[in-house]
Amino acid sequence: MSEVRLVLIGERWAGKSSSGNTILRNDRFECGRTRTAQSEMRHEVVEGRELIVVDVPGWSSSLSLSEIPEGDKQRFKLNASKCPPGPNTFLLVTPIDTAFSAMTKKTVEEHMKLLGERVWKHTMVLFTCGDYLGGKTIEQHIESEGESLMWLIERCKNRYHVFDNKDKSSLSQVTRLLEKVDEMVWHNKGRFYEVDEQTLNIIEKKHREVAERAKQRERRSKEQRQQMKALIAEEMKTIPKLRMVLLGSRGVGKTSVGNTILGIKEQEDGKRTAHSVGRQGFVSETEITLVDTPGWWKGFPECDTPEAIKEEVIRSPSLCLPGPQVFLLVIDADASFNGKHLDAVTSHMELLGEEVWRHTIVVFTRGDWLGTHTIEEYIEGEGEALQSLVEQCGNRYHVIDNKNTDDGTQITELLKKITETVAGNGCDHFVPDEKIFDAIEEKRRKVKDGAKLRQSQVEAQRRLCKESSKELDAMTFLMLGQKTFGKSATGNTLLRRELFPACQNEFCQVEQGEVDGRAVTVVDTPGWWKDPSKSTEEMDKEIVRGLTLSPSGFHAVLLVVPLDLTFREAQRAALEEHMKLLDVSVWKHTMVLFTYGDKLADKSIEEHIESEHKALRWLIDKCENRYHVVNNLKKTDMSQVTQLFEKVEEMVAGNSRQLFCPEMSGIYLNIDDKFKRMQLKNVLKQRLAEEYKRRELEMMTSFKKTLLELQAQIGDSATGTKSKSLIGDRTKLKVKGIGQKKKDGKDKEENINSKISQEIERLNNDIKKKSSDLRLSSLDYLFPTFKGESSTDRKTSSSQFEDVLGWLASVEIGTNEENQLTLNFSQTSGYRSVVPHNGLEFDTEEYP
């Protein structure tokens, strides 16, 4: 081809810009520490042909598609339009010196979906860092990397090439790439990838609308600032002392913002902020007191945040008395912000009370990722959630590029905005509630006392077990826990090898290895959902299938619980529901294994247990004070694994060396009972919902009847008034103003009558609709064939309904001492239900 059009795509720092320069045989793209912030097109004549190369911003390997800003996703779709009429090839740049994991695969797959299925026909994998191959071939590297990379190569129909961007003198690597591109275009019959015109028009229209709204927001912000400046007295131009608190989720750059404000340029240690800490410094003539706080998990509401972190947030204003003049709410501008993030921010901010909002400024970090786009375009492009947050903060916001710390103007401008905010609040500061602070301190004293008591109990218990314990030659572990709690990562830590995938697993997996002189077997199981309604019979059967992977039994069941999320009633209910599927003896063999040990900072695990919700203490007590902490970031720390083995040996000794080896038939019966019970609950919920609708309908009908009676009374009253007026006319009684009063009264009556008629009409419509809904829901419940289902669906629905009815018929019904009806389930299920005689309530002894 005389002209070749190429688009370079891939994750950040994969080597796209460097590869573009190698292809063009010229340094046309800026490389090194500068990232590609926007799509750039360059062209050169190479080997007699016109090469057009588009370098696009890379995606973050740690972010899923839902976490990427809306504007970035839309611009990614438009990259192909940068080299009209469209690219011949997308070069998917993949570095050899970085593992291509299951998570990387998922990220690639999600981004490629933005371009549509047809993009794969035009895609070739371009491996960078070819010098890392050493003596291996690229094919050997692909095979050794595993399933994820092989999947990518297969999706690209075995089209791949290797670059060594350090060896730019090797011209043949470019020549061979162009030959492969020619071959691919020939197989595609000369067709190129083209952006759908309708998609192009829709996105461009959105961009125009966003740009217009962004200008309006910027204009409004400037007008607000002018009004605030007018309130600033001459002596307030420079505030001698400023007190501020940094708030935000983890990883958004709060500490970096603090360092930028205080002019601290030393390298950050990378450790997370575990406690609220106050720091002092000067910016020009202003003395700054700045409090940094621990972050919450992004997108998680405060109910999922550990108590210790919430306490640190609440006490933060007390570290800069008499109170902060401003709160800086830090948001990262290189990630999405949706309704889930808004709920998380709002619930954590309001731990400090409603007053916090009028003292808050939103500070956006990573401003360098915006490229040529303004922060207003980011706010408007992200949608209602972010716009709502900015409005909640009075349209006060600022953007910082933490990497460009030498730019003093960005901090000078921020201090001006802070001064304007302080002036707008009449120089008032946020007043911390001393009672809350005192309550937190009192709770901490109780926590310390409780932690000491628990620690002494554990030590006494371990001393007793150590006398009879001995080192085991072999150990078998069963990993159980909720999804994303870190089971697989912990399994890798125990075996000291990366054997379990980092992504969510759907099937049980068993791996073995020799660790600390012992033959260790780890069985990893799929995690369960926090929401029990998401559980399926197939999922539960797969979880318990893990028990069959070690016929001789398990030395320990390791129940994985993360330290960076709270453990409350919802987590307890989901855990208890799944533990009940197993034999009741499981608790004697169970140990709680806490993950994310680095999140403890300088706290003891006992302090964490005592400070958290009572549900966690219930779990620890259920396991008879058997627990251990691992930090999966410190895989080389062998001591944490050795200590776990010692604790397991003590537990085995306490169990008279018996392993956990339950009877599987009973477990499968428990699963069967559980899901039949769930079907029963659904049936009863349907009946209750219908009863609620029926009673609502009765109330509406009754209200309509009352309105009709009232309307009739008004009509009778109007007739009586009319008769009296006729008598008055016959006697020729004429008093000034009486006629007007009669007219006003008549108008008033007619107005009331009209309103009642409108209300009756509205009620008629509502009653018709609700009657129809009630009839349809009843038909759907009794005869699941009225909703356009296929014959297969109808058979399945009817079959399930018959199953429930059949099972209910087999349930033994009795009466207890309180004369309440009881449903006696299978003896192995652990359930016993009580139903009062009126049949309108349904309670279970052990479940809500």
N, C-alpha and C positions, 0 to 999 in steps of 0.2 A: 504494500500500500504506500502511496506517496504521502499520505497523512495518517498519523497514528494518534488517537486521543486516549489518554490514560487518566484514571482517577485513583489517587492513593488514599486508602481508608485503613483504619485500624485503631488500636488503643493508643493512649498517650505514651510518648517516649519510646515508641516501637521502632523509630528510625524512618518515618515517612519522608520528612523533609530531606534527610541525608540521601535517601534512595532516589528522590526526585533529582537531586544534584548529580548523582551518579548516572542516571538515565540521560540527563541533558548534557552531561560532561562539562558542566559549568556550575559555579556556585550561585544559583538563581534563587534558592530558598534559604532563609536564615535558619541556622541550626544551633545546636548547643543548648544553653539553658533557657533560651527564649522559646516559648511554645507557640504553636500555630493557633492564633485566636480566631481567625476567619479564613474562609476558603480563598486560596490564591492560585491564579493560573499563570503559567510561564510556558514559553515555547522556544525551541531552538531547532536548527537544521542539523540532523545527525545522520551520517552515512547517506547523505543525499535525500533524506526525507524529513518532512516537517513533523516534529514531535511536540504535541501539546500535552502538558502535564498539569493536573489540578491537585494541589495539596490541600487536604481538608483538616479541620480540627479533630484531634483524636478523642475517643470516648474513654471514660474512666472505667478501668477494669473492676473497680469495687462497687460500681453502681448498676442496679438493674434499670430497665427501661423506664419503670415508674418513678425512678429517682432522678431522671434527667430532665432539665428544664424544657418546657414546652417549645420555647423558641429554638433551642438546639435541635430538637427532633424535627421541627419543620424545616430548618435550614439544611439538615442532613439529607432530607428528601430532595432538596433543590440542587445538591452538589453536581448532579449529572448535567444540569442545564448550564453549567459554567463553561462547557466546551461544546457548543452547538455544532451539529444537530444532536449529538449525544456521544458518550464514550464507547470506544470499541471494547475496552477492558477495564474492570475494576481490579486493582492490585491490592489484595488484602495482606497488609504488611504484618508479619509475625516474627518476633525476635527468637532466635534459637537459644539465647542465654537465659530465657525465662520459661518456666514450666507452663505447658498448655493444659490447665486443669479443667475439671468439669464446670467450675464456675466461669472460667474464661470462655468455654464452649457456649454456655448459656448466654453470656453477654454478646458474643458474636452473633448467635442465632437471633437474639432479640433485635439487634441493630439491622441485620439483614432483612428482617421482616418489614422494616420501614420502607425498604426499596421494592418489596414484593418478591414472590417466588421466582419470577423470571430473571432476577439479578444473578442467580447462580450460574446461568448459562454463559454469563459474560465475566465471571470471576476467576482469578488465578491467585494462588497463595504465593506471596513473595517473602521468602525467609531472609531476615537480616542477621548480622553478626555471624556470618559464615565462618569466620576464623575460629569460632568456638567449637566447631565440629572436630577439630584436631585430625586424627586419622580416620574418623568415621565418615561414611557416606551419608547423604541427606536421607536416604531410604532407611538406613539403620536407625537414624535419629527418630524418624517418624514412627517406626515400629516400637522403639524403646519407650516413647512417650506415652503410649497407651491408647485407649479407645477414643478419647476426646479428640486428639489430633488426627487420628485415622478417620474419624467421622468427618472432620473438616476437609481433608484431602478427597474423600469420596464425594462430598457435596460439590466439590470443584472438579469432578470427573478426572481426578489424578493430574490436574494441571498445577504445577508448582515450579518455582525457580529459587536459586540461592544467590544472595549478594554478599560480598564482603566490602562494605562501604569504606573501609580503611584503605583498601587497595584500589584506588580510583584509576591507577595506571592500567589495570586489567580491562581493556576495551572489549574483550571477547564476552564477558559476562553480560554486557548490554546487548551485544549482537545476538547472542543466544536467546536472551529474553524476547527481543523483537521477533525472532523466528518463531518462538512459541506463541506470541500474540498473533502473528500471521496465520498460524495453523488453527488457532481457536476461532478467528474471524472466518476462516474458510469453512470450518465445521458449522458455524452459525449462518452460512450462506451469505456472508457480507452484511448481515444485520447488526445493528448497534443498539445499545440500551437508550431508550428515549423516555423522558418524563412525560407522563400523561398530561395533556394540555389542560384538562379540567382540574386535575390536582394542582398544577402549576398556578392556574388562575385563582383557585380557592386560597392557596397559601399566600400568594402575593396580595390578595385582598385583605387577608388577616393581618399581614405585616403592615399594610397601609393604615388599617384601623388601629392597630397597636401603636404605631408611630404617632398618629393623631392624638390618641388618648394620653400618650406619654408627654407630648408637648403641653397638653392641658394641665396635667399633673405638675409638670415642672413650673408652668406659669403660676399655678395656684400656690405652689410651695414658695416661690419668690415673693408673691404678694403677702403671704402669711409672715414671711421673714421681715418684710418691710414694716408690717404692723408691730411685730415684736421689737424691732430695733427702735421704734418710736417710744417704747416703754422703758428703754434702758437709760437710766440717769447717767450723767457724765462720769460720776465717780464709779459707776458699775462697768465701764468699758472694759476694765480688767478686774475680774473677781480675784481678791487676794488668796482665798482658799476655796477649793472645789473638792467635794466628796462625791464619789461615784461608785456604783456596783455593776459588775459585769455579769450578765445572765445569758444562758443559752444551752443548747444541747451539746453533746460530746462531739469533738472533732471539728467544730465550726471555726475555731481559731480565737477563742476568748483570750487565752493567755498571750497569744501573739498581738492581739489588739492592745492589751495592757502594756506589753513591752514597747510597742510602737508609740503609744501615748507618752510613756515615761522616757522614751529615747534609749531603751536598753537594747543593745545589739548583740549581746552574748548569745551563743548557740543554746537553744532550748534542749532540755534533757529528754524530751519525748514522753515523760511520765505524765499520767493524768492528774488533774487537780482533785485531791481527795477531801480537802477541807477548805472552807472559806478562809482566805488569807488576805490581810490588808498590807498594801505597800505604799510607800511615800516617795515623792520626787517633785521636781520643779519643771514647769514648762514656761519658759520666759520668766515672768514675775509671779506666776500663779503657783501656789503650793497645792499639789495634787495628792489626795488620799484615794487610792483605788483598791477596791475589794474584788478579788477573783473568786468565783464559786465553782463547785463541782457541776458538771453538766449532766443532764438527763439523756436517756436514749432517744435519738431522733425519731419522732413519729409515735412515741409511746406516751400515753397520758400519765398523770401523776400517780394514779392508782397502781401502776406497774413499776414505779420507782421505789427503790429501797428507802426505808424510813430515815436512815442515816443521811442520805443525800438531801431529802426534803428538809430535814432539820437544819442542815448546813445552809440551804437556800433561805430558810426562814430567819436564821440568826444573822445572816450577812449584813443587814442594815445596822445591827448593833456594833459592828466592828469599825464604824466610822461615825461615831456620835458627834453631835446630837442627832445625826441622820443624814442620808445621802440627798443631795440636791437633784441627782439624775441617775436613772438606771439605763445602762447601755445593753439593749437586747441584740445579741449577735446572731446573724443569719448568714449562711454561706451562699454566695451568689452563683456558684457553679453547680448547684443541685436544684431539684424541683422543690416546690412548696405547695402542698395540697391540703385538703380538708383535714386529713389525719395529722399533718404537722401543725396546723392551726389549733386543733384540739389539744395537742401536746403542749404547745407554747402557752395557750390560754390557761389550761389547768395548773401549770407550774407557776405562772406569773401570779395567779390569783391566790396562791398560798400566802402571798404578802398582802392581800386585800385589794379591793377595787381602786383604792387611791393610787396604786402603783402606776396606773396607765398615764396619768397626767404628768408624771415625772419621767416617762420613758421615751427614748430615741432608739429607732431601729438602726443598727450599724451593720452594713453588708460587708462581708470580707471577700477576699479573692477577687477583687475588682479587676485584676489583670485578665481573668477569664472572660470578661465581658467583651473584650476586643474593641471594635468600633461602636458597639451598642451602648446606649446610656442605661443607667440604673433604672430610670423611669420605664424604659422599654422592657426591661426584665420584670418589673413589678406588674405592668399591664399585661405582658405576655403570659405570665404564670396563672392568671385568672383570679377568681373572686376571693379565694382563701388568703392570698398574700395581700391583695388590695384591702381586704377587711382588716388584717392585722395592722397595716400601715395607717389606716383610718382610725383604728382604735388608739393608736399612738399620736393622734392629732396631725397626721401627715408629716411627722418629723422623721427624717431618715438621712443617712450619710453612707458613703461607700469608701472603703479603704483597700489599698493594695499593700498587703503586709510584706510583700517581697521588695517593694520599693520604699524602704524605710528612710532613704535619704531625702525623699520628697517631703519636706517639712510643711508644705502648704496644706496637705490633707489633714494634718493634726490641727493646724491653725484654724482651718475652716470648721473642723469639728468643735473646737473650743468656742468658736463664735456661736454655733448652733446651740451649744449647751448654755451659754450665757443668755441667749434669747429665750430658751426654755425656762430658765430660772426666773428671768424677768417676767415672762408670761404667767408664771405661778405666783407672782407677787413676792418673790424672793423666799417663799416658803420652802421648807425641806420636808422630805418624807419622815414621819415620826414613827420610829419602831415601837411596837407594843412590848413594854417591859414585862408584863405578865406572861406573855408567850415565851419570852427569852428565859424567864425564871422557871417556867414549866419545863422547857427543854433541858435546862441544867439539872432540874430535879429528876427528870426521867433518866438522864445520863448517869446520875449517881445510882439509881435503882438498877440500871442495866449493868453497871460495873459490879454491883453486889451480886446480882443474879449470875453474871458470867463467872465470877470467882467460885460461887457455889457449884455451878455446873462443872467447871473445870476440876474441882476437887472430887466430885462424884465420879467423873470419867477416870481420873488418875487412880482412885481406889478400886474401881471396877477392873482396870487394866492390870493392876498389881495382882489381883486375885486370879485373873485368867492366865497371866504370864507363867505362873507356877506350873500349870499343866500343859502349856502350849509347846509345840516343837516345830522346827523348820520343816516345811513341806517341800517335796521334790517337784510336785506339779500342782498347778492351780488353774481352775476354770472359772471364768467370770461371765455373768449375764448382765448386759447393759440395758437398763430400762430408763425411760424418761419422756418428757414432752418434746415435741419437735423444736429444733434450733437450740436445745439446751446444752449441746456440746458432747454428746455421747461418742460420736465417731472420732472426734479430735482427741478425746480422752483415751479411747481404745488405742489410737496411734501412740499416745504418750506412754501407755502401759507397755506396749510392745516395742517401743523405741524405733518404730519404722512407720512410714506413711503407707498404710495398707488399706485403711477405710477412706472412702471418698469424702471430700469436704462438703459436698452438696447433700441435700436431704435424700436419705435412702428409703426405698419403698419395699425392700426385701431384707430378710435376715442375712447376715454374713458372718462366717466364722474364720478367724485367722489365728495362727500360732507362732510362737517364737521362744527363744531361750533368753530369759531376763534374770540377771542376778543369780545365776546358777540354778534357776527353776524353769521347768517347761510350762510356759504360760499359754493358755487358750482363752481367747476373748470372743464372745458371741455378741455381735451388735444387732439390735432390733430396730425396726422403724419406730419413730416417735409417734405419740398420740397427739391429737389436737386438744387445745385448751377448751374449745367449745365441744361438749359431748355430742351435740347434734350432728357434728361432722363425722363422727365415728361410723364405720361400716363393719358389717360382719366379716368381710374379707380382710380388712385391715387388722381387726383383733385376732383373727385366726393366724395371720402372718406374724404378728407379735409373739403369740404363744408358741408358734412353730419353732422359735429359737430354743425352746426347752428340749426339743427332740434332737438338736444338733450336738448334744452331749448326753448320750444315753446313761452314762454313769452318774450324772448329776452335776451340781454346781457348788463350789466352795463358797461363793458369795454372789448375791444379787446386788449389783451396784446401781442405786437409784440416783440418777444424775440431776442435780439442781444447780442452776447458775447463781452466782453471788451478785451479779449486776442487775438482776430483776427481782422484784418482790415476789414472795410466795404467800398468796392469800387464799381465800375460800374457793375461788374458781379453780386455782391450780390443785388445791387439795381434793376437790370433788372429782376432777378429771383423773388424778392419780389414784384415788381410792377406788374409783369405778373400775380401773384396770387391774389394780392389785387384787380386787375381789374375784377376778376371773381365775386367779391362781389359787392354789391350796392355801388354807388359812395358816399353815406353818411357814409360809414364805417370810413373814416378818422376823422369825428367829434367824434367818440367813441373810437379812437385808442390811446394807450399810448405805447411808446417804453420802454421796460423793459430790462435794461442792466444786464446781468449775469456776473459771475466771478468778483464780486466787489473787491475781494482781490487784483486783478491785478492793481488796480489804485494806490496802495501804498499811497504816500502822495500827489498825484495829485487830483484835483477836477474833477468831471465828466464833468464840462463845459470846462476845459482845454483839456480833452480828445477829446471832440466833436470838438473843434476849431483846434486841431492839426491834426486831421484825414483828410482823403480824403473828398472832397466837397460832395460826395454821402451821407455821414452820416449827414451832415448839411441839405441836401435836405430832408432827412427822418425826422429829428427833426422839421424842418420848416413845413413839410407836416402835422405833428401831433400837430402843433401849440404850440411847446415848452413843450409838455407833455412827461416827461420821469422820470424814477426812476431806482435806482440801488439796486440789491440784491446780497448778498454773500451767496451762498448755502452751504458754509462750516461752516457758523455760523447760524445753524438752530435754536439755542436757543435764538438768538437775536430777540426778538419780536418787537422791535422798527422799524425795517426795513419793517415789514409787516403792522404794524399800520400806518406808514407814507404813505405807498402805498394806504391803504384803504382811508385815508384822501384825497389824491390826486384824487382818483376815485370819491369820493363824490363831490368834487369840480367840476370835469368834468361833472358829471351827472346833477349838478345844472346848469352848463353852457349850457347844452342841454335841458333845461326846463323839466328835469326829464324823457325825452323820452329815451327808451332803443333801442339798435340796434336789429332790427327784420325785416330783408329784405324779399322780396318776392322770394321764392325759385325757382319758374318757370323761372323767369328772369335769375337767377344765372345758372341754368342748360342750358339755351339757350346760355349764355356767354361761358360756357365750350364747348358746341357743336360748336359754331363759332370759338373758339380758335383752336380746333383740325382740323377743316376743313381748317382753314387758314394755319395751319402747313403743311397739305397735299398739299395745293396750293404752298407753298414755296418750298416743296420738288420737285414738278413737275417743277417749274421754275428753280430750281437749276440744275435739270437733263438736262433741255434744254440748260442752259448756259454752262454746262460741255460739252455737245455734240458740241456746237458751238465753244468752245475753242479747242476741239480735231480736229474739222474740219479745223479750221484756221491753227492749228499747222501742219496738214497734207498738207495743201496748201503750206505753207512756205517750208516744207521739199521737196515737189515735185518741187517747183520753184528752190530751191537750187541745186537739182539733175540736173535739166535742165541746169543751169548755169555751173555746173561742166562738163557736157557732151559737151557743147559748147567750154569750155576751153580746154578740151581734144582734140577736133577736131582741134582747132587752133594750138595746139602743134604738132599734126600729120601733118598738112599742112606745118608748119615751118620745121619739120624734113625732109619732102619730098623735099622742096626747097634747103635745105642744102646739101642733097644727090646729087642733080643735079649739084650744084656748084662744089662739090668734084670730080664728074666725068670729068667735063671740065678741072679741075686742073690736073687730072691724064693724060689727053690727051696731055696737053702742057708740061708734064714732069717737072712741077715746084716742086723742092725739096728744102725746107727750113728747117733747123734743128729745131725740136720741134713742127712744125705745125701738123704733124701726131698725136702726143701725145695729143695736144690740141683738135683736132677733136674727138679723142677717149673719152677724158674727157667730152666734151660737149654732146656727144651721150649718155654716161653713165648717165649724169645728167638728160637729157631729159627722158631717160627710167625710171629713179628713180622717177621723178615727175609724169610721166604717170602711173607708178605702184601705187603710193600713191593715185592718183585721182581715179584709178580703184577700189582700196580697199574702198575708201570713198563712191563711187557710190554703191558698193556691200552692204556696211553697211546700206546706206540710203534705198536701195531696201528692205532689211530685215525689217528695222524699219517701212517703209511705209506699207509693207504687214501686219505687226503686228498691227499697229495703225488702219489700215483700217478694220482689223478683229475685233479689240476691239470696234471701233466705230459702226460697223454693229451689233455686239452682244449686246452692251449697248442699241442701238436703239430698237432692237428686244425685249430685256428684258423690256424696258420702255413701248413699245407699246403692246407687247404680252407677258405677264409674264409667259410663258409656256415653254421657251427654256432652262431652267436651271435645268432640272431633278427634278422639284417639284412634290409633290404628287398632285392628283386631287383636294384634299381639299385645299391645298396651292394655286393652280392655280385659283380655284373659288374665294378664299379670295382676292388674288391679283387683279383679274379682277374686282371683286365686288368693291374693294376700288377705283380702277381707274375709274370705271363707276360712283361711288359716287361723286368723285372729279369733273368729267366732268359735271355731272348732276347739282351739286351745282354751278359750274362756270356759267352754262347756266342760272341759276336763279338770279345771281348777277346783280344788276342794274348798267349799265355802262353809265357814263355821260362825260361831258367835262367841265373843269374849265376855269377861265379867261385867263390862259396862254396857252389855247388850248391843255392841257394835258388830256389824258384819265383818268377817275377816276372810281374806283370800290367801290360802296357804299354797305357796309356790313349791317347786322342787326343794327338797331338803338341802341340796348342795348349792343352791343359788344364793343363800344368805339373805333373801328378801322375805318380808312379811308385811302385808298391806292391810289397812283398816279402812272400811267404807261405812260411814254413818247411814242409818236407815233411809234418810231422805234422798240418798243417791247423788246429791249435788256436790259433794266433796270427795276428794281422793287423796289420801295421805299414805306415805310409806314410812316405815319405822326408821330407815337409814338414809333415805334420799329425799331431797326437796321435791 
